[in-house]
Amino acid sequence: MKSIILKSEQLNLPVKLAKKLKGKEIKLVETKEGILIKPVEDPISAARGCLQRSHFSTQVYLQYKKEEKELER
């Protein structure tokens, strides 16, 4: 099946659907039943917050980098 990616503003959509998809890229996927409209997932947005409860912080990262530099000497 073929698919294409468009900006949601390039299509004439019903108002309710247009508001929901405003500013997003959408993928039109051809299926046996017809055309499926899917928003394209942004991997950066999807990853946001994944380290929130992992005890990993900027300070821990900087400490790792400092230890790495000391080992390289």
mmCIF file as gemmi writes it, N, C-alpha and C atoms, coordinates in Angstrom:
data_model
loop_
_atom_site.group_PDB
_atom_site.id
_atom_site.type_symbol
_atom_site.label_atom_id
_atom_site.label_alt_id
_atom_site.label_comp_id
_atom_site.label_asym_id
_atom_site.label_entity_id
_atom_site.label_seq_id
_atom_site.pdbx_PDB_ins_code
_atom_site.Cartn_x
_atom_site.Cartn_y
_atom_site.Cartn_z
_atom_site.occupancy
_atom_site.B_iso_or_equiv
_atom_site.pdbx_formal_charge
_atom_site.auth_seq_id
_atom_site.auth_asym_id
_atom_site.pdbx_PDB_model_num
ATOM 1 N N . MET Axp A 1 ? 0.831 -1.18 0 1 0 ? 1 A 1
ATOM 2 C CA . MET Axp A 1 ? 0 0 0 1 0 ? 1 A 1
ATOM 3 C C . MET Axp A 1 ? 0.884 1.255 0 1 0 ? 1 A 1
ATOM 4 N N . LYS Axp A 2 ? 0.443 2.283 -0.68 1 0 ? 2 A 1
ATOM 5 C CA . LYS Axp A 2 ? 1.192 3.524 -0.787 1 0 ? 2 A 1
ATOM 6 C C . LYS Axp A 2 ? 0.794 4.494 0.317 1 0 ? 2 A 1
ATOM 7 N N . SER Axp A 3 ? 1.72 5.382 0.653 1 0 ? 3 A 1
ATOM 8 C CA . SER Axp A 3 ? 1.402 6.451 1.603 1 0 ? 3 A 1
ATOM 9 C C . SER Axp A 3 ? 2.131 7.714 1.183 1 0 ? 3 A 1
ATOM 10 N N . ILE Axp A 4 ? 1.535 8.872 1.504 1 0 ? 4 A 1
ATOM 11 C CA . ILE Axp A 4 ? 2.168 10.163 1.255 1 0 ? 4 A 1
ATOM 12 C C . ILE Axp A 4 ? 2.052 10.998 2.518 1 0 ? 4 A 1
ATOM 13 N N . ILE Axp A 5 ? 2.956 11.951 2.677 1 0 ? 5 A 1
ATOM 14 C CA . ILE Axp A 5 ? 2.951 12.816 3.854 1 0 ? 5 A 1
ATOM 15 C C . ILE Axp A 5 ? 2.663 14.243 3.412 1 0 ? 5 A 1
ATOM 16 N N . LEU Axp A 6 ? 1.695 14.886 4.078 1 0 ? 6 A 1
ATOM 17 C CA . LEU Axp A 6 ? 1.283 16.257 3.78 1 0 ? 6 A 1
ATOM 18 C C . LEU Axp A 6 ? 1.182 17.053 5.065 1 0 ? 6 A 1
ATOM 19 N N . LYS Axp A 7 ? 1.173 18.36 4.93 1 0 ? 7 A 1
ATOM 20 C CA . LYS Axp A 7 ? 0.8 19.225 6.056 1 0 ? 7 A 1
ATOM 21 C C . LYS Axp A 7 ? -0.716 19.216 6.13 1 0 ? 7 A 1
ATOM 22 N N . SER Axp A 8 ? -1.275 19.233 7.322 1 0 ? 8 A 1
ATOM 23 C CA . SER Axp A 8 ? -2.732 19.161 7.465 1 0 ? 8 A 1
ATOM 24 C C . SER Axp A 8 ? -3.432 20.352 6.806 1 0 ? 8 A 1
ATOM 25 N N . GLU Axp A 9 ? -2.722 21.484 6.665 1 0 ? 9 A 1
ATOM 26 C CA . GLU Axp A 9 ? -3.331 22.666 6.051 1 0 ? 9 A 1
ATOM 27 C C . GLU Axp A 9 ? -3.5 22.507 4.542 1 0 ? 9 A 1
ATOM 28 N N . GLN Axp A 10 ? -2.87 21.507 3.948 1 0 ? 10 A 1
ATOM 29 C CA . GLN Axp A 10 ? -2.964 21.303 2.512 1 0 ? 10 A 1
ATOM 30 C C . GLN Axp A 10 ? -4.262 20.612 2.103 1 0 ? 10 A 1
ATOM 31 N N . LEU Axp A 11 ? -5.023 20.135 3.054 1 0 ? 11 A 1
ATOM 32 C CA . LEU Axp A 11 ? -6.268 19.438 2.766 1 0 ? 11 A 1
ATOM 33 C C . LEU Axp A 11 ? -7.46 20.24 3.257 1 0 ? 11 A 1
ATOM 34 N N . ASN Axp A 12 ? -8.579 20.029 2.634 1 0 ? 12 A 1
ATOM 35 C CA . ASN Axp A 12 ? -9.83 20.633 3.072 1 0 ? 12 A 1
ATOM 36 C C . ASN Axp A 12 ? -10.534 19.616 3.963 1 0 ? 12 A 1
ATOM 37 N N . LEU Axp A 13 ? -10.361 19.763 5.279 1 0 ? 13 A 1
ATOM 38 C CA . LEU Axp A 13 ? -10.9 18.813 6.25 1 0 ? 13 A 1
ATOM 39 C C . LEU Axp A 13 ? -12.052 19.44 7.022 1 0 ? 13 A 1
ATOM 40 N N . PRO Axp A 14 ? -12.915 18.62 7.622 1 0 ? 14 A 1
ATOM 41 C CA . PRO Axp A 14 ? -13.949 19.167 8.503 1 0 ? 14 A 1
ATOM 42 C C . PRO Axp A 14 ? -13.314 19.964 9.646 1 0 ? 14 A 1
ATOM 43 N N . VAL Axp A 15 ? -14.007 20.991 10.117 1 0 ? 15 A 1
ATOM 44 C CA . VAL Axp A 15 ? -13.466 21.925 11.109 1 0 ? 15 A 1
ATOM 45 C C . VAL Axp A 15 ? -12.929 21.205 12.349 1 0 ? 15 A 1
ATOM 46 N N . LYS Axp A 16 ? -13.689 20.274 12.885 1 0 ? 16 A 1
ATOM 47 C CA . LYS Axp A 16 ? -13.286 19.568 14.108 1 0 ? 16 A 1
ATOM 48 C C . LYS Axp A 16 ? -11.969 18.809 13.89 1 0 ? 16 A 1
ATOM 49 N N . LEU Axp A 17 ? -11.862 18.141 12.768 1 0 ? 17 A 1
ATOM 50 C CA . LEU Axp A 17 ? -10.652 17.386 12.456 1 0 ? 17 A 1
ATOM 51 C C . LEU Axp A 17 ? -9.485 18.32 12.137 1 0 ? 17 A 1
ATOM 52 N N . ALA Axp A 18 ? -9.759 19.418 11.433 1 0 ? 18 A 1
ATOM 53 C CA . ALA Axp A 18 ? -8.717 20.385 11.087 1 0 ? 18 A 1
ATOM 54 C C . ALA Axp A 18 ? -8.108 21.015 12.337 1 0 ? 18 A 1
ATOM 55 N N . LYS Axp A 19 ? -8.945 21.339 13.337 1 0 ? 19 A 1
ATOM 56 C CA . LYS Axp A 19 ? -8.438 21.912 14.589 1 0 ? 19 A 1
ATOM 57 C C . LYS Axp A 19 ? -7.549 20.912 15.322 1 0 ? 19 A 1
ATOM 58 N N . LYS Axp A 20 ? -7.943 19.645 15.317 1 0 ? 20 A 1
ATOM 59 C CA . LYS Axp A 20 ? -7.18 18.61 16.006 1 0 ? 20 A 1
ATOM 60 C C . LYS Axp A 20 ? -5.812 18.395 15.35 1 0 ? 20 A 1
ATOM 61 N N . LEU Axp A 21 ? -5.745 18.514 14.03 1 0 ? 21 A 1
ATOM 62 C CA . LEU Axp A 21 ? -4.515 18.239 13.3 1 0 ? 21 A 1
ATOM 63 C C . LEU Axp A 21 ? -3.732 19.489 12.916 1 0 ? 21 A 1
ATOM 64 N N . LYS Axp A 22 ? -4.163 20.658 13.355 1 0 ? 22 A 1
ATOM 65 C CA . LYS Axp A 22 ? -3.545 21.915 12.941 1 0 ? 22 A 1
ATOM 66 C C . LYS Axp A 22 ? -2.043 21.921 13.223 1 0 ? 22 A 1
ATOM 67 N N . GLY Axp A 23 ? -1.263 22.238 12.19 1 0 ? 23 A 1
ATOM 68 C CA . GLY Axp A 23 ? 0.185 22.342 12.329 1 0 ? 23 A 1
ATOM 69 C C . GLY Axp A 23 ? 0.932 21.023 12.306 1 0 ? 23 A 1
ATOM 70 N N . LYS Axp A 24 ? 0.23 19.917 12.195 1 0 ? 24 A 1
ATOM 71 C CA . LYS Axp A 24 ? 0.886 18.606 12.207 1 0 ? 24 A 1
ATOM 72 C C . LYS Axp A 24 ? 1.01 18.068 10.79 1 0 ? 24 A 1
ATOM 73 N N . GLU Axp A 25 ? 1.999 17.213 10.607 1 0 ? 25 A 1
ATOM 74 C CA . GLU Axp A 25 ? 2.101 16.488 9.353 1 0 ? 25 A 1
ATOM 75 C C . GLU Axp A 25 ? 1.211 15.267 9.453 1 0 ? 25 A 1
ATOM 76 N N . ILE Axp A 26 ? 0.555 14.929 8.36 1 0 ? 26 A 1
ATOM 77 C CA . ILE Axp A 26 ? -0.305 13.75 8.344 1 0 ? 26 A 1
ATOM 78 C C . ILE Axp A 26 ? 0.123 12.835 7.214 1 0 ? 26 A 1
ATOM 79 N N . LYS Axp A 27 ? -0.163 11.579 7.405 1 0 ? 27 A 1
ATOM 80 C CA . LYS Axp A 27 ? 0.156 10.571 6.409 1 0 ? 27 A 1
ATOM 81 C C . LYS Axp A 27 ? -1.161 10.019 5.872 1 0 ? 27 A 1
ATOM 82 N N . LEU Axp A 28 ? -1.296 9.993 4.561 1 0 ? 28 A 1
ATOM 83 C CA . LEU Axp A 28 ? -2.457 9.378 3.922 1 0 ? 28 A 1
ATOM 84 C C . LEU Axp A 28 ? -2.026 7.99 3.466 1 0 ? 28 A 1
ATOM 85 N N . VAL Axp A 29 ? -2.677 6.977 4.015 1 0 ? 29 A 1
ATOM 86 C CA . VAL Axp A 29 ? -2.319 5.601 3.724 1 0 ? 29 A 1
ATOM 87 C C . VAL Axp A 29 ? -3.464 4.952 2.977 1 0 ? 29 A 1
ATOM 88 N N . GLU Axp A 30 ? -3.159 4.362 1.829 1 0 ? 30 A 1
ATOM 89 C CA . GLU Axp A 30 ? -4.167 3.665 1.041 1 0 ? 30 A 1
ATOM 90 C C . GLU Axp A 30 ? -4.341 2.257 1.601 1 0 ? 30 A 1
ATOM 91 N N . THR Axp A 31 ? -5.571 1.9 1.957 1 0 ? 31 A 1
ATOM 92 C CA . THR Axp A 31 ? -5.877 0.567 2.461 1 0 ? 31 A 1
ATOM 93 C C . THR Axp A 31 ? -6.946 -0.056 1.564 1 0 ? 31 A 1
ATOM 94 N N . LYS Axp A 32 ? -7.276 -1.305 1.841 1 0 ? 32 A 1
ATOM 95 C CA . LYS Axp A 32 ? -8.333 -1.974 1.069 1 0 ? 32 A 1
ATOM 96 C C . LYS Axp A 32 ? -9.68 -1.281 1.253 1 0 ? 32 A 1
ATOM 97 N N . GLU Axp A 33 ? -9.902 -0.747 2.46 1 0 ? 33 A 1
ATOM 98 C CA . GLU Axp A 33 ? -11.174 -0.127 2.786 1 0 ? 33 A 1
ATOM 99 C C . GLU Axp A 33 ? -11.287 1.318 2.308 1 0 ? 33 A 1
ATOM 100 N N . GLY Axp A 34 ? -10.163 1.975 2.03 1 0 ? 34 A 1
ATOM 101 C CA . GLY Axp A 34 ? -10.185 3.374 1.604 1 0 ? 34 A 1
ATOM 102 C C . GLY Axp A 34 ? -8.897 4.079 2 1 0 ? 34 A 1
ATOM 103 N N . ILE Axp A 35 ? -9.017 5.36 2.33 1 0 ? 35 A 1
ATOM 104 C CA . ILE Axp A 35 ? -7.864 6.175 2.698 1 0 ? 35 A 1
ATOM 105 C C . ILE Axp A 35 ? -7.871 6.391 4.216 1 0 ? 35 A 1
ATOM 106 N N . LEU Axp A 36 ? -6.737 6.14 4.848 1 0 ? 36 A 1
ATOM 107 C CA . LEU Axp A 36 ? -6.575 6.325 6.29 1 0 ? 36 A 1
ATOM 108 C C . LEU Axp A 36 ? -5.733 7.567 6.512 1 0 ? 36 A 1
ATOM 109 N N . ILE Axp A 37 ? -6.204 8.486 7.362 1 0 ? 37 A 1
ATOM 110 C CA . ILE Axp A 37 ? -5.461 9.693 7.702 1 0 ? 37 A 1
ATOM 111 C C . ILE Axp A 37 ? -4.827 9.479 9.071 1 0 ? 37 A 1
ATOM 112 N N . LYS Axp A 38 ? -3.48 9.508 9.119 1 0 ? 38 A 1
ATOM 113 C CA . LYS Axp A 38 ? -2.754 9.296 10.38 1 0 ? 38 A 1
ATOM 114 C C . LYS Axp A 38 ? -1.791 10.442 10.611 1 0 ? 38 A 1
ATOM 115 N N . PRO Axp A 39 ? -1.715 10.978 11.844 1 0 ? 39 A 1
ATOM 116 C CA . PRO Axp A 39 ? -0.68 11.98 12.13 1 0 ? 39 A 1
ATOM 117 C C . PRO Axp A 39 ? 0.682 11.301 12.133 1 0 ? 39 A 1
ATOM 118 N N . VAL Axp A 40 ? 1.703 12.004 11.637 1 0 ? 40 A 1
ATOM 119 C CA . VAL Axp A 40 ? 3.064 11.483 11.626 1 0 ? 40 A 1
ATOM 120 C C . VAL Axp A 40 ? 3.649 11.727 13.01 1 0 ? 40 A 1
ATOM 121 N N . GLU Axp A 41 ? 4.183 10.67 13.612 1 0 ? 41 A 1
ATOM 122 C CA . GLU Axp A 41 ? 4.759 10.78 14.945 1 0 ? 41 A 1
ATOM 123 C C . GLU Axp A 41 ? 6.11 11.475 14.871 1 0 ? 41 A 1
ATOM 124 N N . ASP Axp A 42 ? 6.324 12.441 15.734 1 0 ? 42 A 1
ATOM 125 C CA . ASP Axp A 42 ? 7.6 13.126 15.842 1 0 ? 42 A 1
ATOM 126 C C . ASP Axp A 42 ? 8.424 12.401 16.907 1 0 ? 42 A 1
ATOM 127 N N . PRO Axp A 43 ? 9.55 11.786 16.544 1 0 ? 43 A 1
ATOM 128 C CA . PRO Axp A 43 ? 10.319 11.013 17.516 1 0 ? 43 A 1
ATOM 129 C C . PRO Axp A 43 ? 10.845 11.841 18.683 1 0 ? 43 A 1
ATOM 130 N N . ILE Axp A 44 ? 11.107 13.111 18.463 1 0 ? 44 A 1
ATOM 131 C CA . ILE Axp A 44 ? 11.602 13.971 19.542 1 0 ? 44 A 1
ATOM 132 C C . ILE Axp A 44 ? 10.497 14.188 20.571 1 0 ? 44 A 1
ATOM 133 N N . SER Axp A 45 ? 9.299 14.495 20.105 1 0 ? 45 A 1
ATOM 134 C CA . SER Axp A 45 ? 8.169 14.69 21.024 1 0 ? 45 A 1
ATOM 135 C C . SER Axp A 45 ? 7.814 13.395 21.738 1 0 ? 45 A 1
ATOM 136 N N . ALA Axp A 46 ? 7.908 12.28 21.034 1 0 ? 46 A 1
ATOM 137 C CA . ALA Axp A 46 ? 7.587 10.997 21.645 1 0 ? 46 A 1
ATOM 138 C C . ALA Axp A 46 ? 8.575 10.641 22.75 1 0 ? 46 A 1
ATOM 139 N N . ALA Axp A 47 ? 9.826 11.059 22.618 1 0 ? 47 A 1
ATOM 140 C CA . ALA Axp A 47 ? 10.851 10.738 23.611 1 0 ? 47 A 1
ATOM 141 C C . ALA Axp A 47 ? 10.824 11.671 24.815 1 0 ? 47 A 1
ATOM 142 N N . ARG Axp A 48 ? 10.126 12.789 24.719 1 0 ? 48 A 1
ATOM 143 C CA . ARG Axp A 48 ? 10.095 13.759 25.812 1 0 ? 48 A 1
ATOM 144 C C . ARG Axp A 48 ? 9.595 13.111 27.107 1 0 ? 48 A 1
ATOM 145 N N . GLY Axp A 49 ? 10.361 13.263 28.157 1 0 ? 49 A 1
ATOM 146 C CA . GLY Axp A 49 ? 9.97 12.765 29.472 1 0 ? 49 A 1
ATOM 147 C C . GLY Axp A 49 ? 10.36 11.322 29.745 1 0 ? 49 A 1
ATOM 148 N N . CYS Axp A 50 ? 11.022 10.646 28.811 1 0 ? 50 A 1
ATOM 149 C CA . CYS Axp A 50 ? 11.327 9.232 29.024 1 0 ? 50 A 1
ATOM 150 C C . CYS Axp A 50 ? 12.355 9.016 30.137 1 0 ? 50 A 1
ATOM 151 N N . LEU Axp A 51 ? 13.171 10.009 30.445 1 0 ? 51 A 1
ATOM 152 C CA . LEU Axp A 51 ? 14.17 9.883 31.508 1 0 ? 51 A 1
ATOM 153 C C . LEU Axp A 51 ? 13.736 10.552 32.809 1 0 ? 51 A 1
ATOM 154 N N . GLN Axp A 52 ? 12.482 10.916 32.884 1 0 ? 52 A 1
ATOM 155 C CA . GLN Axp A 52 ? 11.999 11.72 33.999 1 0 ? 52 A 1
ATOM 156 C C . GLN Axp A 52 ? 12.219 11.066 35.363 1 0 ? 52 A 1
ATOM 157 N N . ARG Axp A 53 ? 11.998 9.78 35.493 1 0 ? 53 A 1
ATOM 158 C CA . ARG Axp A 53 ? 12.139 9.115 36.795 1 0 ? 53 A 1
ATOM 159 C C . ARG Axp A 53 ? 13.311 8.139 36.822 1 0 ? 53 A 1
ATOM 160 N N . SER Axp A 54 ? 14.321 8.379 35.996 1 0 ? 54 A 1
ATOM 161 C CA . SER Axp A 54 ? 15.418 7.417 35.882 1 0 ? 54 A 1
ATOM 162 C C . SER Axp A 54 ? 16.633 7.79 36.732 1 0 ? 54 A 1
ATOM 163 N N . HIS Axp A 55 ? 16.57 8.82 37.532 1 0 ? 55 A 1
ATOM 164 C CA . HIS Axp A 55 ? 17.682 9.289 38.359 1 0 ? 55 A 1
ATOM 165 C C . HIS Axp A 55 ? 18.859 9.753 37.503 1 0 ? 55 A 1
ATOM 166 N N . PHE Axp A 56 ? 18.615 10.056 36.249 1 0 ? 56 A 1
ATOM 167 C CA . PHE Axp A 56 ? 19.652 10.575 35.364 1 0 ? 56 A 1
ATOM 168 C C . PHE Axp A 56 ? 19.449 12.074 35.25 1 0 ? 56 A 1
ATOM 169 N N . SER Axp A 57 ? 20.498 12.828 35.523 1 0 ? 57 A 1
ATOM 170 C CA . SER Axp A 57 ? 20.382 14.28 35.499 1 0 ? 57 A 1
ATOM 171 C C . SER Axp A 57 ? 21.597 14.874 34.803 1 0 ? 57 A 1
ATOM 172 N N . THR Axp A 58 ? 21.564 16.164 34.602 1 0 ? 58 A 1
ATOM 173 C CA . THR Axp A 58 ? 22.693 16.854 33.987 1 0 ? 58 A 1
ATOM 174 C C . THR Axp A 58 ? 23.933 16.702 34.854 1 0 ? 58 A 1
ATOM 175 N N . GLN Axp A 59 ? 23.771 16.782 36.173 1 0 ? 59 A 1
ATOM 176 C CA . GLN Axp A 59 ? 24.91 16.652 37.07 1 0 ? 59 A 1
ATOM 177 C C . GLN Axp A 59 ? 25.535 15.261 36.957 1 0 ? 59 A 1
ATOM 178 N N . VAL Axp A 60 ? 24.716 14.228 36.879 1 0 ? 60 A 1
ATOM 179 C CA . VAL Axp A 60 ? 25.23 12.864 36.745 1 0 ? 60 A 1
ATOM 180 C C . VAL Axp A 60 ? 25.963 12.724 35.42 1 0 ? 60 A 1
ATOM 181 N N . TYR Axp A 61 ? 25.381 13.276 34.349 1 0 ? 61 A 1
ATOM 182 C CA . TYR Axp A 61 ? 26.018 13.216 33.026 1 0 ? 61 A 1
ATOM 183 C C . TYR Axp A 61 ? 27.379 13.915 33.046 1 0 ? 61 A 1
ATOM 184 N N . LEU Axp A 62 ? 27.436 15.106 33.621 1 0 ? 62 A 1
ATOM 185 C CA . LEU Axp A 62 ? 28.702 15.838 33.687 1 0 ? 62 A 1
ATOM 186 C C . LEU Axp A 62 ? 29.742 15.085 34.506 1 0 ? 62 A 1
ATOM 187 N N . GLN Axp A 63 ? 29.309 14.416 35.553 1 0 ? 63 A 1
ATOM 188 C CA . GLN Axp A 63 ? 30.228 13.61 36.364 1 0 ? 63 A 1
ATOM 189 C C . GLN Axp A 63 ? 30.791 12.455 35.538 1 0 ? 63 A 1
ATOM 190 N N . TYR Axp A 64 ? 29.936 11.779 34.762 1 0 ? 64 A 1
ATOM 191 C CA . TYR Axp A 64 ? 30.405 10.705 33.877 1 0 ? 64 A 1
ATOM 192 C C . TYR Axp A 64 ? 31.438 11.226 32.89 1 0 ? 64 A 1
ATOM 193 N N . LYS Axp A 65 ? 31.169 12.378 32.289 1 0 ? 65 A 1
ATOM 194 C CA . LYS Axp A 65 ? 32.084 12.946 31.31 1 0 ? 65 A 1
ATOM 195 C C . LYS Axp A 65 ? 33.425 13.313 31.963 1 0 ? 65 A 1
ATOM 196 N N . LYS Axp A 66 ? 33.371 13.837 33.177 1 0 ? 66 A 1
ATOM 197 C CA . LYS Axp A 66 ? 34.593 14.191 33.895 1 0 ? 66 A 1
ATOM 198 C C . LYS Axp A 66 ? 35.428 12.941 34.185 1 0 ? 66 A 1
ATOM 199 N N . GLU Axp A 67 ? 34.764 11.869 34.606 1 0 ? 67 A 1
ATOM 200 C CA . GLU Axp A 67 ? 35.469 10.606 34.874 1 0 ? 67 A 1
ATOM 201 C C . GLU Axp A 67 ? 36.055 10.027 33.59 1 0 ? 67 A 1
ATOM 202 N N . GLU Axp A 68 ? 35.322 10.149 32.481 1 0 ? 68 A 1
ATOM 203 C CA . GLU Axp A 68 ? 35.817 9.673 31.182 1 0 ? 68 A 1
ATOM 204 C C . GLU Axp A 68 ? 37.104 10.396 30.778 1 0 ? 68 A 1
ATOM 205 N N . LYS Axp A 69 ? 37.117 11.713 30.946 1 0 ? 69 A 1
ATOM 206 C CA . LYS Axp A 69 ? 38.292 12.498 30.58 1 0 ? 69 A 1
ATOM 207 C C . LYS Axp A 69 ? 39.492 12.119 31.432 1 0 ? 69 A 1
ATOM 208 N N . GLU Axp A 70 ? 39.252 11.868 32.716 1 0 ? 70 A 1
ATOM 209 C CA . GLU Axp A 70 ? 40.344 11.474 33.607 1 0 ? 70 A 1
ATOM 210 C C . GLU Axp A 70 ? 40.91 10.113 33.219 1 0 ? 70 A 1
ATOM 211 N N . LEU Axp A 71 ? 40.063 9.196 32.733 1 0 ? 71 A 1
ATOM 212 C CA . LEU Axp A 71 ? 40.536 7.871 32.307 1 0 ? 71 A 1
ATOM 213 C C . LEU Axp A 71 ? 41.338 7.955 31.016 1 0 ? 71 A 1
ATOM 214 N N . GLU Axp A 72 ? 41.03 8.935 30.186 1 0 ? 72 A 1
ATOM 215 C CA . GLU Axp A 72 ? 41.74 9.08 28.905 1 0 ? 72 A 1
ATOM 216 C C . GLU Axp A 72 ? 43.159 9.588 29.092 1 0 ? 72 A 1
ATOM 217 N N . ARG Axp A 73 ? 43.452 10.215 30.189 1 0 ? 73 A 1
ATOM 218 C CA . ARG Axp A 73 ? 44.796 10.785 30.447 1 0 ? 73 A 1
ATOM 219 C C . ARG Axp A 73 ? 45.79 9.733 30.756 1 0 ? 73 A 1
